């Protein structure tokens, strides 16, 4: 097929045509097991009937309305997010990058409004990823994503992840926010330690800075909790959400408190499509399924089972030296002799009818449907073993 899109993506040598649950079929009719979840987006698998019904129902009512108005779907989804988290208010946008952009803007304005013009500095972690806008790619701690777009926004400091001493040394009276992924996603599915996030909370409190948790990938059930911060015994000031929030339909959000939300007064920030009625209707239905106790329990159970089998496969083949993550957000770290070759494994898996991801050059990533059943898990792992066996030859 002729490609009419810009060449910033390297497309796989197949074209998906339809999907259901954890199965995908390409234009040639070949079936795949999807253990990538559209990069942690399709939290309920593909074309979940409840989400299809919500989309069809809303599509007959209202597609878009100006943000001069609010809508029932937007208020309903916001109410659910507020009712089950620390938050009091929600801002809707369309993606994780937009959510982080909003969170960072809110933090800078809050610092300026409450402490003065000096309080604008942001601390982020090395190897973090927060999106592709100029601001978020600058805050993200990976120069490969930002170096071509200089001059970059200033007032951003990067410190090593999980290094409490480095964070203590960097934070000061000029710091308006610290932004952290509870699990670093793009750089290898690396969880924050409890001590690190608790220290970050303490230091932010001591210095009058806001703690932003980027839960774009970890949120909405992937770790076995609605949001990953619940594992750590802390309360953030702002969290960003997207990906699984819409179960596959584009939507993003930030959640914050009544203390901070008034900083975004009328006209200070906006989004043409933010709070889109169709996105919110689908997201609201997805929320009900994801937040159900049986779904979260299933994630925890299947995650343990999945990680155990991956460890066994790593020992059997010698390809993986470590399996880490939470729930169904899992990374397999390649053994030293295979470093830098994660993309070769994803390509080999695709040839065997399996869709998986990378998280950097050294980690194979899995972010399957939260409803992943035993049959699809077993078949996916069977195909992975076949792909690794062939790749090792």
C-alpha positions as CSV (number, residue, x, y, z in Angstrom):
1,X,0.0,0.0,0.0
2,X,1.2,3.5,-0.9
3,X,2.1,5.5,2.2
4,X,0.8,9.1,2.2
5,X,1.8,9.9,5.8
6,X,4.9,11.7,6.9
7,X,7.9,9.4,7.6
8,X,8.2,10.0,11.4
9,X,6.7,6.5,12.0
10,X,8.3,3.2,10.9
11,X,5.2,1.2,10.2
12,X,5.1,-2.6,10.8
13,X,4.8,-4.8,7.7
14,X,1.1,-5.5,8.2
15,X,-2.1,-3.4,8.2
16,X,-4.6,-4.1,11.0
17,X,-8.2,-4.2,9.6
18,X,-10.4,-5.4,12.5
19,X,-10.1,-6.5,16.1
20,X,-12.1,-7.9,18.9
21,X,-10.9,-8.4,22.5
22,X,-7.3,-9.4,22.4
23,X,-7.3,-10.6,18.8
24,X,-6.5,-8.6,15.7
25,X,-6.8,-9.5,12.0
26,X,-4.9,-7.8,9.2
27,X,-5.9,-7.0,5.6
28,X,-4.7,-10.5,4.6
29,X,-6.9,-12.2,7.1
30,X,-4.1,-13.2,9.4
31,X,-4.8,-13.3,13.2
32,X,-2.7,-11.8,15.9
33,X,-2.7,-11.9,19.7
34,X,-2.5,-8.3,20.9
35,X,-0.5,-8.1,24.2
36,X,0.5,-4.4,23.5
37,X,-2.9,-2.9,24.1
38,X,-2.3,-0.1,21.6
39,X,0.5,1.0,23.9
40,X,-1.6,0.7,27.1
41,X,-4.6,2.3,25.5
42,X,-7.1,-0.5,24.8
43,X,-7.6,-1.3,28.4
44,X,-10.7,-3.4,27.7
45,X,-9.5,-4.9,24.5
46,X,-10.7,-4.0,21.1
47,X,-14.3,-3.1,20.4
48,X,-15.7,-3.9,23.8
49,X,-19.5,-4.2,23.2
50,X,-20.3,-1.8,26.1
51,X,-18.0,0.9,24.6
52,X,-19.3,0.4,21.1
53,X,-22.8,0.8,22.5
54,X,-21.9,4.0,24.4
55,X,-20.3,5.5,21.3
56,X,-23.2,4.6,19.1
57,X,-25.7,6.0,21.6
58,X,-23.8,9.3,22.0
59,X,-23.2,9.6,18.3
60,X,-27.0,10.0,17.8
61,X,-27.2,12.8,20.3
62,X,-24.2,15.2,20.2
63,X,-20.7,15.0,18.6
64,X,-19.2,18.3,19.5
65,X,-20.2,21.5,21.2
66,X,-18.1,24.6,21.9
67,X,-16.4,24.8,25.3
68,X,-18.6,27.7,26.0
69,X,-20.9,24.9,27.2
70,X,-20.4,21.8,29.4
71,X,-22.2,18.6,28.7
72,X,-23.7,15.7,30.7
73,X,-21.1,13.1,29.5
74,X,-18.2,15.4,30.6
75,X,-19.8,16.1,34.0
76,X,-20.6,12.4,34.5
77,X,-17.0,11.3,33.8
78,X,-15.5,14.0,35.8
79,X,-17.8,13.1,38.8
80,X,-16.6,9.5,38.6
81,X,-12.9,10.5,38.5
82,X,-13.4,12.9,41.5
83,X,-15.5,10.4,43.4
84,X,-12.8,7.7,43.3
85,X,-9.6,9.7,43.7
86,X,-8.1,12.5,45.8
87,X,-9.3,15.1,43.3
88,X,-12.0,17.7,43.4
89,X,-11.8,19.0,39.8
90,X,-11.0,17.7,36.3
91,X,-9.7,19.4,33.1
92,X,-10.3,17.4,29.9
93,X,-8.1,17.5,26.8
94,X,-7.3,14.9,24.1
95,X,-4.0,13.2,24.9
96,X,-1.4,12.5,27.4
97,X,0.9,15.1,26.1
98,X,-1.9,17.7,26.4
99,X,-2.6,16.5,29.9
100,X,1.0,16.9,31.0
101,X,1.2,20.3,29.2
102,X,-1.8,21.4,31.2
103,X,-0.4,20.1,34.4
104,X,2.9,21.9,33.9
105,X,1.2,25.1,32.9
106,X,-1.0,24.9,36.0
107,X,1.9,24.3,38.3
108,X,3.9,27.3,36.9
109,X,0.9,29.6,37.1
110,X,0.1,28.4,40.7
111,X,3.7,29.0,41.7
112,X,3.8,32.5,40.2
113,X,0.3,33.4,41.6
114,X,1.0,32.3,45.1
115,X,4.7,32.8,45.6
116,X,6.0,35.2,42.9
117,X,7.7,35.3,39.6
118,X,10.8,33.3,40.8
119,X,8.8,30.1,41.5
120,X,8.8,28.6,38.0
121,X,11.4,25.8,38.0
122,X,10.4,22.2,37.2
123,X,12.2,19.1,38.3
124,X,11.8,16.0,36.2
125,X,13.6,12.6,36.0
126,X,16.3,11.5,33.6
127,X,14.9,9.0,31.1
128,X,11.3,10.2,31.7
129,X,8.8,10.6,29.0
130,X,5.9,13.1,29.3
131,X,4.8,13.7,25.7
132,X,5.7,15.3,22.4
133,X,4.8,18.9,22.7
134,X,7.8,21.3,22.9
135,X,7.2,21.8,26.6
136,X,6.6,18.2,27.5
137,X,9.5,16.9,25.3
138,X,11.8,19.4,27.2
139,X,10.5,18.2,30.6
140,X,11.0,14.6,29.5
141,X,14.5,13.4,30.4
142,X,15.4,12.0,27.0
143,X,17.5,14.3,24.8
144,X,16.9,12.1,21.7
145,X,13.3,13.4,21.7
146,X,14.2,17.1,22.2
147,X,17.6,17.9,20.8
148,X,16.3,18.7,17.3
149,X,13.9,21.3,18.5
150,X,16.2,23.8,20.3
151,X,16.0,26.4,21.7
152,X,13.9,24.6,24.4
153,X,11.9,26.0,27.2
154,X,14.1,26.8,30.2
155,X,13.8,26.4,34.0
156,X,13.8,22.5,33.8
157,X,16.2,20.3,35.9
158,X,16.6,16.6,35.4
159,X,17.6,14.3,38.2
160,X,18.2,10.5,38.4
161,X,15.1,8.4,38.9
162,X,14.7,6.8,42.4
163,X,17.6,8.9,43.7
164,X,16.3,10.7,46.9
165,X,19.6,12.5,47.5
166,X,19.6,14.0,44.0
167,X,16.1,15.2,44.4
168,X,16.9,16.8,47.8
169,X,19.9,18.5,46.2
170,X,17.9,19.9,43.3
171,X,14.7,21.1,44.9
172,X,14.7,24.7,46.2
173,X,12.5,27.8,46.8
174,X,12.3,28.4,43.0
175,X,10.8,24.9,42.4
176,X,7.2,25.1,41.4
177,X,6.7,21.4,40.6
178,X,8.3,17.9,40.6
179,X,6.9,15.6,37.9
180,X,7.4,11.8,38.2
181,X,6.1,8.7,36.4
182,X,5.2,6.1,39.1
183,X,6.5,3.6,36.7
184,X,8.9,4.9,34.0
185,X,7.3,3.6,30.8
186,X,9.3,4.4,27.7
187,X,12.6,3.9,29.5
188,X,11.9,0.3,30.6
189,X,8.9,-0.3,32.9
190,X,10.8,0.8,35.9
191,X,8.7,1.3,39.1
192,X,9.4,4.1,41.5
193,X,10.3,2.9,45.0
194,X,7.9,3.7,47.8
195,X,10.6,5.6,49.6
196,X,11.3,7.8,46.6
197,X,7.7,8.9,46.0
198,X,7.2,9.5,49.7
199,X,10.4,11.6,49.8
200,X,9.1,13.5,46.8
201,X,5.9,14.2,48.6
202,X,7.7,15.4,51.7
203,X,10.2,17.6,49.8
204,X,7.4,19.2,47.8
205,X,5.6,20.0,51.0
206,X,8.7,21.5,52.5
207,X,9.4,23.7,49.5
208,X,5.9,24.7,48.5
209,X,6.1,22.8,45.2
210,X,3.4,20.7,43.6
211,X,3.8,17.0,43.1
212,X,2.6,16.0,39.6
213,X,2.3,12.3,38.9
214,X,2.2,11.4,35.2
215,X,-0.2,8.5,35.2
216,X,-0.9,8.5,31.5
217,X,0.4,4.9,31.2
218,X,0.0,3.7,34.8
219,X,-3.5,4.9,35.4
220,X,-6.9,3.4,34.8
221,X,-6.3,0.0,36.2
222,X,-3.0,-1.2,34.6
223,X,-1.3,-1.7,38.0
224,X,-4.2,-3.4,39.7
225,X,-5.4,-0.1,41.3
226,X,-7.4,2.6,39.5
227,X,-4.3,4.9,39.7
228,X,-0.8,3.8,40.6
229,X,-0.3,6.4,43.3
230,X,-2.7,4.3,45.5
231,X,0.2,1.8,45.9
232,X,2.5,4.3,47.5
233,X,0.6,5.8,50.4
234,X,0.8,9.4,49.1
235,X,-1.5,11.9,47.6
236,X,-0.3,14.0,44.6
237,X,-1.4,17.5,43.8
238,X,-2.0,16.8,40.2
239,X,-2.2,13.6,38.1
240,X,-2.3,13.4,34.3
241,X,-4.4,10.7,32.6
242,X,-5.0,9.6,29.1
243,X,-4.4,6.4,27.1
244,X,-6.8,3.9,28.8
245,X,-9.0,6.7,30.1
246,X,-11.1,6.4,26.9
247,X,-10.6,2.7,26.3
248,X,-9.3,3.5,22.8
249,X,-11.1,6.7,22.1
250,X,-8.8,9.8,22.3
251,X,-9.2,11.6,25.6
252,X,-6.9,13.1,28.3
253,X,-7.4,14.7,31.6
254,X,-5.7,16.3,34.6
255,X,-7.1,15.8,38.1
256,X,-6.4,18.2,40.9
257,X,-7.7,19.8,44.1
258,X,-9.9,22.7,45.0
259,X,-6.8,24.4,46.4
260,X,-5.1,24.4,43.0
261,X,-7.9,24.3,40.4
262,X,-8.9,28.0,40.8
263,X,-5.5,28.9,39.3
264,X,-7.0,28.0,35.9
265,X,-9.5,30.9,35.9
266,X,-11.6,31.7,32.8
267,X,-9.5,32.0,29.7
268,X,-6.2,30.9,31.3
269,X,-6.2,27.5,29.5
270,X,-8.4,25.6,27.1
271,X,-8.9,22.9,24.5
272,X,-11.3,23.0,21.5
273,X,-12.0,19.3,21.7
274,X,-11.4,18.8,25.4
275,X,-14.4,17.2,27.1
276,X,-15.8,16.0,23.8
277,X,-19.2,14.3,24.5
278,X,-18.4,11.2,22.5
279,X,-15.0,10.7,24.2
280,X,-16.5,11.3,27.6
281,X,-19.4,9.0,27.0
282,X,-17.1,6.2,26.0
283,X,-14.7,7.1,28.9
284,X,-17.5,7.0,31.4
285,X,-18.6,3.5,30.3
286,X,-15.0,2.4,30.3
287,X,-14.5,3.8,33.8
288,X,-17.3,1.7,35.2
289,X,-15.8,-1.5,33.9
290,X,-12.2,-0.7,34.8
291,X,-13.0,0.5,38.3
292,X,-15.1,-2.6,39.2
293,X,-13.5,-4.6,42.0
294,X,-13.6,-7.8,39.9
295,X,-11.7,-6.1,37.0
296,X,-8.9,-4.8,39.3
297,X,-8.7,-8.2,41.1
298,X,-8.5,-9.8,37.6
299,X,-5.6,-7.5,36.7
300,X,-3.7,-8.4,39.8
301,X,-4.3,-12.2,39.3
302,X,-3.4,-12.2,35.6
303,X,-0.5,-10.0,36.1
304,X,1.1,-12.4,38.6
305,X,0.4,-15.3,36.4
306,X,1.8,-13.5,33.3
307,X,5.0,-12.4,35.1
308,X,5.6,-15.8,36.5
309,X,5.4,-17.4,33.1
310,X,7.6,-14.7,31.5
311,X,10.2,-15.4,34.2
312,X,10.1,-19.1,33.4
313,X,10.4,-18.3,29.7
314,X,13.4,-16.0,30.4
315,X,15.1,-18.8,32.3
316,X,14.3,-21.4,29.6
317,X,15.6,-19.3,26.7
318,X,18.2,-17.1,28.5
319,X,16.8,-14.0,26.7
320,X,15.3,-12.2,29.8
321,X,17.4,-11.4,32.9
322,X,14.6,-9.7,34.7
323,X,10.8,-9.3,34.6
324,X,9.4,-6.2,36.4
325,X,6.3,-4.0,36.6
326,X,3.0,-3.9,38.3
327,X,-0.3,-5.7,37.4
328,X,-0.5,-6.0,33.6
329,X,2.1,-3.3,32.8
330,X,5.2,-5.5,32.4
331,X,8.8,-5.2,31.1
332,X,11.2,-8.0,30.3
333,X,14.8,-6.8,30.5
334,X,17.1,-8.4,28.0
335,X,20.1,-10.4,29.1
336,X,23.4,-8.6,28.7
337,X,24.3,-10.4,25.5
338,X,21.1,-9.3,23.8
339,X,21.2,-5.6,24.9
340,X,19.9,-3.2,22.3
341,X,17.9,-5.8,20.4
342,X,14.4,-5.5,21.8
343,X,13.0,-4.3,18.5
344,X,14.3,-7.4,16.8
345,X,12.1,-9.5,19.3
346,X,9.0,-7.4,18.6
347,X,9.6,-8.0,14.8
348,X,10.1,-11.7,15.4
349,X,6.9,-11.9,17.5
350,X,4.9,-10.2,14.8
351,X,5.9,-12.8,12.3
352,X,4.5,-15.4,14.7
353,X,1.2,-13.5,15.1
354,X,2.0,-11.7,18.3
355,X,1.9,-7.9,19.0
356,X,4.2,-6.7,21.7
357,X,6.2,-3.5,22.4
358,X,9.6,-2.2,23.3
359,X,10.4,0.1,26.2
360,X,13.7,1.5,25.1
361,X,16.3,-0.7,23.3
362,X,16.7,-3.3,26.1
363,X,13.2,-4.1,27.3
364,X,10.3,-5.9,25.7
365,X,7.0,-4.4,27.0
366,X,3.6,-5.8,27.6
367,X,0.4,-3.8,28.3
368,X,-2.5,-6.1,27.3
369,X,-6.2,-5.7,27.9
370,X,-7.1,-5.7,31.6
371,X,-9.6,-8.4,30.7
372,X,-6.9,-10.7,29.3
373,X,-8.2,-14.3,29.6
374,X,-6.2,-17.4,30.2
375,X,-6.7,-18.7,26.6
376,X,-5.3,-15.5,25.0
377,X,-2.5,-15.3,27.5
378,X,-1.4,-18.9,26.9
379,X,-1.6,-18.6,23.2
380,X,0.3,-15.3,23.2
381,X,3.1,-16.8,25.4
382,X,3.2,-19.9,23.1
383,X,3.8,-17.6,20.1
384,X,6.4,-15.6,22.0
385,X,8.3,-18.7,22.9
386,X,8.2,-19.8,19.2
387,X,9.4,-16.4,18.1
388,X,12.3,-16.4,20.6
389,X,13.3,-19.9,19.7
390,X,13.5,-18.9,16.0
391,X,15.2,-15.6,16.8
392,X,17.9,-17.3,18.8
393,X,19.0,-19.6,16.0
